[in-house]
Amino acid sequence: MPKRGYHHGNLRQALVDASLTLIEERGPTGFTLSEAAKTAGVTPAAVYRHFEGREDLIAEAALQGYEIFTELMQHAYDTGGPSDLSRFGATGHAYLAFARKFPGHYIAMFESGISVNRTPDLANASAQARAVLERSATELAQHIPADRRPPAAMFSAHIWAMSHGVVELFSRGQPGRQSPYPPEDLLESGIGIYLRGLGLIPQDK
């Protein structure tokens, strides 16, 4: 049944929610603006009051995704104690949790081809998400002797890349059903190997 009674103030969000449903079902290029409008229960003309095209609609979904992602990462950091090491690991696991719980947002952010530099707001939201992990990496890196300490941005980028790889290869789609290990175990062991190489975890643990 069509969704009736949308007010001007929440029509924009209704369209974003509709796009997220379609992104999950068909991918970011598998639907039209008219189909997004139909899913939201409004006329196609209503879409153009808020978005110039499908990419603008997906960019808004990505923006909201980064905001949610940042909140989850920050919560993981805040509650992941008691040590810098455990907080850092918690932020890595938050990546997997986000991808599992918010697949539409995740696809809009990382699989749609939408650049984070499309708008200043999107770029800022992306930077805030990275900042949480970089902060955790900076604190953890203080436990490494200065002559062997990698830049925090590089440190966090390595973990981000590892987390993203585990999600893409083993937590989403067909490849995930082929892995003999849960994604969480793959990520934890990978992070452990990386941190041992930096001397942050004893070799016998």
Secondary structure, DSSP 4 states (H G I P E B T S, - for coil): -------HHHHHHHHHHHHHHHHHHH-TTS--HHHHHHHHTS-HHHHTTT-SSHHHHHHHHHHHHHHHHHHHHHHHHHHS-SSHHHHHHHHHHHHHHHHHH-HHHHHHHHTS---TTSSHHHHHHHHHHHHHHHHHHHHHHTTS-GGGPPPHHHHHHHHHHHHHHHIIIIISSGGGGT-SS-HHHHHHHHHHHHHHHTTSS-TT-
